[in-house]
Every structure is written in structure tokens, then in C-alpha cells.
Amino acid sequence: MKCVDDFRLRFGKRELLPIVIGGMGVDISTAELALEAARLGGIGHISDAMIKTVSDRRFDTKFVSAKQKRYKANVANVDKSTVQFDLGDVAEATRLHVSRTMEAKRGGGDEGLIFINCMEKLTMNAPKETLRVRLASALDAGIDGITLAAGLHLGSFALMEDHPRFRDAKLGIIVSSLRALQLFLRKSARTGRLPDYVVVEGPLAGGHLGFGVDDWMKYDLRIITAEVVAYLQQEKLDIPVIPAGGIFTGTDAVSYLETGAAAVQVATRFTVADECGLPAKVQQEYFKASEADIEVNSISPTGYPMRMLKNSPAIGAGIRPNCEAYGYLLDSNGHCAYIDAYYREVALHPGAKKVEVWDKTCLCTHMRNFDCWTCGHYTYRLKDTTRRMEDGSYQPLSAEHIFRDYQYSKDNKIALPK
């Protein structure tokens, strides 16, 4: 019986362990977690979600407070169209996060790669302009590769094609259907550049899903992956396919590697790693969760369904929109679905000191505060990967322990920590 270590992900002449840790924002997939994946010979992701918040936390910059101060007079205004990001600040925050991570990687002589997860749905009141800056700044700072996520990214290759590293860095796309991949390839064809890899994300993944809120359970990652692999073979396109979502054990991973996948992307098990950015108290909530505690809902203002823990503090919390400080989900007209929901409840409850908003959430503020507990379907199995301590809490794991378990385990076994 084979284990993951019997396979290799090939990028040209380079061979890597076929384990990719997904890019969880906001700084949940930390630089430390990505560096461990690279050190161990795989691929780790950092994320540029709410990049200015990440920079303020890590490097003591003041990007968020400066933006809030600049637009302070607009805080009570429903119209957020004037609240714009300083593109220079976005570029500098991205460069700081990426360059510091890459410097640490080079200093450690790591064998693997570090990619950045870039979400198209972070529209930031100027979708095209802010996306162009984020992509270019990551390339400027030396990132090994960029994974295009949360959107079709039909124009993203075009935004990078003039950059000197456009054909040098590894560029990939996350899709949830063959049709989405075909659209991306068709729109990107004029740049003369194919993606270096395709991540196929299935319905059991964590966070935002590329399916409908009422029909996500009708889809199957194995079927979608097989369709993508068959199509690429038919078109004679040698592009590695990397399934993601619900791959909980090394045995799960091998079952995909034996049927055409080049690697697997995993994340849920790493949410409880020491190197993960989730606070320890939140990690215990993940450990304690039962299958009944996990739901797919439509409270994200992005329009995508989202999987999360039912006891997330973000659900039902009617906090005033803080777009002046954050505003990452504002569209090109300064609009966000949560703003509409919040002011609707304010109008329905005049004089109330606090309102509840159940149909949408202020994703920016709650992700910043670690109150939106997005998770993968198999989060309820995390308790089976560790030991329960005398005080009733669960023992966190090292990223290396989890990575090695994926690498070497067989027969659906999971190695418990010492």
C-alpha cells in the first residue's frame, strides 16, 4: 500500500512533496505555517486577505488607523462610495508581508515553495485597480507563486502580463467546475500563458464555496477532479491538478494521487496547528465541534455560501459597518450587502441601542476579530487527531506532525501526538 511520500509534484525539473497547505485568511495561514510547509518540502500559502490589517499586526504599521482617520467624517453615512483605499498603502502592506516571508524562507534553505492566495472577491471599492496592485506587489516582493481564488479571475492574467515575473512565478487558479476552468482558459488565452496548476475545490471545503447554498451537497470532488483531469488530457495540456476540500487523511490523499491528481491541498487539519493564526480559544471550539455544529449558510456579503461553526459570534451580530477602517468587500459603487441589511434593521428598530442582523454579516470586522469561524466539513473529526488533556481541552499539534502524518500514514490511520 502506498503513502503520499511515494508521489511527487513536478514543476518542470523541480520535484516537491505533493502536499499544499491552503491559504486561509485573515492571517490564519500564517507565514510561520507556510514556512513549515516549505521547509518540509511541500507548498505553503499565505493570504493577502485584509492585507493592511495583517501588516499592522505583524510589522506595527498604522495603515488601518490612518484610513479610519482619513474617512472618520463618513462613519455614520450609508454611502461608502467615497471610502477608497490608498493604493500605495496596499502595495506596501503586500510587499512587507511577502518580502519578510520570503526572506525567512531563503534564510532557512527551505526545499519547498510559498504561494499567496489572492481573492478576487476582495473588491475594495475599486476591484480592478486594487487587484492589479496586490498581484504586482506580491510578484515584486518575490513570492514563488500566486493562487487566484474566490472568483473566476477572467482578467487577472491580463493584469499581470506586463510584469517581468509574469512567466517566471507559478500562477494557478481555484475552480469548482470544469466549466469555470474552461472560461478561465479561454479568457486568459490571449496572454499566451497557461496556469501552472489548477486547484479543484469541492463542496466539503472550508469558508466560501463555489456552489449554490441549496445544492452544494449534490456535487462530488472526485467527479469534478476526474472531469478536469480528463479534459486537460484530451486537450494535451500538461497542467497539474490539485483537488481540495475534505481530504482528511493521507489515505484520502493517496486515493486522488493514484487517479490522476498531481498533489492535494489541505487546510482543515492545520487550523489547530501551533503555527496557525487562530487564537487558542478558537482552536478549542474547532476541536469540540460535532458534525451538527457545522452549517453552510448565506450570511457572507460576497454572495457565496460559506461553511462555518453555528456558534460563531459573527452570526446575528449587528455591528455598525466599519468600512472607513476596512471596507474590503465594497464593490465599485461603494456598496456591500451587509450595509443594506444593517440599516434595514436600524430602520425597523428605531431607538434600539443594538440590533441583530441574521441574514448577512460584517465579514471584514468579524474576520479581523476571529469571530467568523469558517471551517471545513470534517472539522468535527479534529478531536480524533489529538489527545484530550486532564482539564478537558485538546492538545494542539505542530504543523510538522500534521504534515508528516499526511506524508506517511496508511490505512486511514491518524498518528496521535506524544
N, C-alpha and C positions, 0 to 999 in steps of 0.2 A: 504493500500500500504506500502511495506517495504522500509526501508532505509539501508544503509551499516552497520549502528550500530546494526542491528538485526542479524548480522552474526559474526562469529569468525573464525580466522585461528588457527588451532590446531597443535602444535608440541608436541606430547606426551601429557603430562598433562598440558602443558602451552597453554594459550589462548591469542591471540592478535587480535587487530582490523585488519581486512583484507585489509589494505592499505599499499602498499610498494612503496616508492619513488625510482625510478630507479637511477642507478649510472652513472651520466653524467660527463665525463672528459672534459677538464683538470681542476679539482677542481671547476667545475660548481655545481656538487653535493658536496657542502662543508660539513665540519664537523658540522658546525652550522645547516645546513639544515637536516642532518641525525640525529643530536641530538634532533631536534624538533620532527621529526617523532617518534623517540623512546620515547620521553617524553610524547607524546600524545597517546602512546600505540600501535603504528604500527611498521613498519620496515623502516629504512633509510639506504641508501647506501653512502659510499664514493667511490672514484675510485683511482686505482693506475696508471692511465694513466699519463705518463711523471712524474713519482713519484719524480725524483730528482728536477725538476722544482717546484713542489708543496712544497717540503721540503725547498728549498731556499726561497720561498715566505713566508712560514709560520714560519720557525724556523731560518731564517738568516744563513743557511748553505751555502756552496760555491761549491756544487757538480758540477753544470753546468760549471762555470768558470774554475774549476780545470780540468775538462775533455777537455774543449776547449784549455786550455793552454798546456795540455799534447800532443794534436794532432794538434797543431797550424800549423806545417810544412806541414800538409796534406790538408789544406783547399782548395787549388786550384786543387787538384788531383781528377780525376774522380773515381779512385779506392778507395773505402772506406773499403776494407776488413781488413785493419789494425786497424780500429777505433773500439775498444772494450770497453764495459762498465766495470768498476771496480765493481765486484760483491759484495764486501764489502760495497761500497757506496750505491748500490741498496738496499741491506739488511738494512742498517742503515736508509736510507730515508724512506723505508717502515715501519720500526719499529717506527720511530719518528711519522709519520702521524697516524698510527693505535693506538699506545700506548697513545698518547696525547688525541685522540678522545675518546678512551675507558675510560681513567681516568676521563674525563669530564662527561661521561655518568654515571659512578659509583658514582661520587660525587653528581650527581643530583637526584639519586634514581629513575632513569627512569624505566618505565614498559616495554618498547619495546626492540627491538634488532637493532644492527647496523651490516650491512654486507659490504663487499668490493667487488666491481666489478673488475674482473681481465680478461683482454682481451688477448686472445691467439695471435691475430694478431700483438701485440707489440713484434715483433720478436727480436729486439735489437741486431742483428748481432750474436746471439747465442741463438736461440729460446728455446731449452730445458733447458739449464743451467740458463738463466735469469728467465724463468717461474718458475723453481723449487725454486729459491731464493725468488722470490716475494711471492709465495704461503706459503713457510715455514716461512718467516719473518712475514707475516700477522698473521699466527697462533701463532707464538712466542709471538707476541705483544698483544694477547688476543682478536682478532676480534671474534664477535659472529658467523659470517658465511661468506662464500665466494661464490659469484655468478660467475660462469665461463661463459665468454661472448666472442663474436667476434671470433668464430671458433668452430670446432667440439669437441676440448678438449679430443680426444680419449685416450691420455696418461696422462691426468692431475691427475686423481685419483692415478695412479701409482707413480707419482712424490711426492705425499703426504702420501702414505700408511705407511711409516716408522715414520711419525711424531706422537708424543704422543697424539696430539689432533685430529688425523685423524677421529676418531669415535666420538669425543666429539663435535666439531664445526659443525654447519649446513652447508652443502655443496649442492649447486644447479647448474643447467645448464640452459642456454638460448638456445632454439631451435626455428626454424621456420617451422618445418615439423615433422610429425610422424617418417618418415624415419631417420632423424637426431637423434631423441631420441633413436630409436632402435639401431642405430650404436653405440651411446654412451654407452647404457646399455650393449651391447654385449662386447665392448672392455673393459669396466670397471668391468665386472663380476668377473674376476679373483682376484680382491682385496676384494671380499666379502662384498662390500659396495654399497648400493643403494644411489642415491641422496635423500636429504631430501625434495626437492621441484623441480619443473620444471617450468620455465618461458617460456611461449609460446608467442613469439614476432611476431606480424603480420605486414602487409605491410604498415600500416599507422604510424609506429613508427618513431622516430627521429634518425638522424645520420645514421650509417651503417645499411643496410638491408640484411636479409638472403635470398634474392630473386634476380632474374635477372633484369638488368636495363630496359629491354624491356617488361617484363611480370609480374612485381610486382603487377600491378593493377588487375591481374586475380585471385589473392588469397584473402581469406577472413579469418580474425582472428577467427570468430565464428566457421567456419567449421574445421579449424585446431585444435582449442581447443577441439571441440567435438570429433574429431578423437583421440586425445591424451587421453582424459578422458575415452573414450570407451575402448581403448587399455589397459590402466592401470587397469581398472575394469576387463577386460577379463583375464588379467594375474594375477589378485588378488594382485596387488601391490598398497599399500596404500600410495601414494605419492601425496602431494598437487600440484594442477595445478594452475598456476598464469598467466592469459592472460595479454598481454601488447601491447600498440600501438593503439591510437585512442579512449581510454576510457576517455572521456572529462567531464562527469558529474557523480554525484552519481547514477543517474538513469541508466546510461550506466553500471556502476559497478554492480548494483543490478541484471541487466539482465544476467550477467555472473555468479554471485554468486548463482542465482536461478537455473542455469542449469549445476551445477557440479564444477564450479571453487571454489577454496578454498580462494582465495584473488585476488586482481588486482594490477598490477604495473602501476604507473602513473608517468609522468615526465613533459610533456609539460607545464602544468599549473604552475608548480613550477619554471620554468625558469624566471618568473617575480616576484618571491618572494624576499623579502628583504634579506633573508638568502642565496639566490643563489649567485654563484660566478660570474655571468655575470656582467660586468660593466653596470652602469645605462643607459649610452647612447645606448648600445647594446640592453638592455631590451626594450627601446623605439622603436627600429627597429622591434622587435618582435611584440609589440603592434600595430604598424602601418601597418604591413604586410596584404596584401589581399591574397586571395587564388591564384591569378595569380602570386604572387611574390614568390611562393614556387615551387621548382623543385626537381626531382630525377635525379642526374647526375652520371657520371662515373669518376669524377676527382680524387677520392681517390686512392692513390698508392697501397692500400691494395687489390684492385681487386673487392671489394664490391661496389655496388651502394650506394649512400649517398643522403639523403634528406637535403636540405638547402635553405636558402633565396638566391634568384638570385642576390641580391646586395651585397653579401658577398665580402669583399675586397680580399679574397683569390682567387677568380675566376679570372683567367687570369694573376695573379701576377707572374711575372718571377723573383723570387728572387733566389740568389745563394744558393744551398743546404748547410745547416749548420749542417751536420752530426757530425762534430767534437764536437759540443756542445750538440746536441740532438741525432739524429740517431736511434730513437725508431722503425722505420719501416724497417731498414736494415735487409735483410734476412741473412742466414748463410754464404753467399758468399759476404756480404757487398754490396748488390745490392738493389736499390729502383727504382720503375718505374718513379718517378719524376726526378731522376738524369738523366735518359736516355732522358726524354722529355726536360729538361732544356738544356743539352749540344747539343741536336739536334737543338734547336732554336739558340743557340750561334753560331753553325756552319753555319746555314742558314743566319745569320745576322752578318757577321764579322765586327768588329769595332763599333757595336752598344753599347751605354752606358747601355741600358736596353732592355731586351727582354720581350715578352709576351708569357706565356705558358698557353694554354687554355684547353688542354686535361688532364692534371694532376696538382696537387698542392702539395706544400711542406707542408704536413699536420702538421708535428712537429712544424715548426716555426709559422704557421698561427693559430694553436690551442693554442700555447703558448701566442700569441698576441691577442687572442679573435677576429681574423679576419675571421675565418671559422664558419659561423653562421648556424650550423646544427640545425634542428628543426623537430618537429612532424607535421603531415599533418594538424592538427587542430590549428596550431599556429595562423591562420588568425581569429580565434574566441576569442583570448585572450582579444581583446578590449571590448568584451561583458561581461567580468568578472569583470570589474572595472569601474572607472569613469574618464571622461576626464576633466582635470583641465583648468582653465582660460587661461593659456599660451599655450594650445593645447597639452600638454603632458598628459600621462596617469598615474594614481596613482598606484605605486607599491603596492603589497599586502604582508601581513605577511604569513609565511608558516602555522601558526596555522589557519588563516582564510581559506586558501585553503583546508587544511586538514579537518577542521570541515565541510566545505561545502560538500566535498565528503562524509563525515561520516553521515550527517543528511539530506541532500537535497532530495527532491522528485519531481515527475512530471517534470523532466528535467529542473527544476529551478536552477538558479545560484545566490547565495547571493552576492550582491554588498557590497563593504566596506563602512563603515560610513564615 
